[in-house]
Amino acid sequence: MLKLSFLELIIRGIPEDLVFFLAVYAFTKSKVHKKRYLSSVIIQSIIVYLIRFLPIQNGADSILNLILLIMMSVIVIKIEIIQAIKAGIIIMLCEFISEGINVFFVQFILKKDLNSIFKDPMLKILYSYPSLLIFACFVIIYYAILWKRKELKIISYGKVNE
């Protein structure tokens, strides 16, 4: 089981979902709709927390999270399904790359034992935060560039509203 503590949900899960859904908006070049954005983050965080209690293997939760992210993007944020799938795949790839960079840094530069880090929830949060920060910086910079270039649109089920 991949049980997640409530502390991990608050300190890591919610900020991660905030970044993920901002990335959905960025990769679909949509303006953030605050109410939908916050609703999707809260719902996603709760469901991901509950998914972690399922008796599943490591990695299966990532697939379930991707499916949930796509569903939330379509149902709550109201993005066209093809755009949501593309954004979800890009988000997961970027997340895995940033986590890979972080694991490389922790294991080979800092010379820390990952097994002991992942046994302690606080160390796990502390050592996994840089990957979230890397991804968040990328998403925020990309969204800011789109905002500055005025490339963001209000999109609802594929219809563009200015």
Order of alpha helices (4+ residues) and beta strands (2+ residues): alpha-alpha-alpha-alpha-alpha-alpha-beta-beta
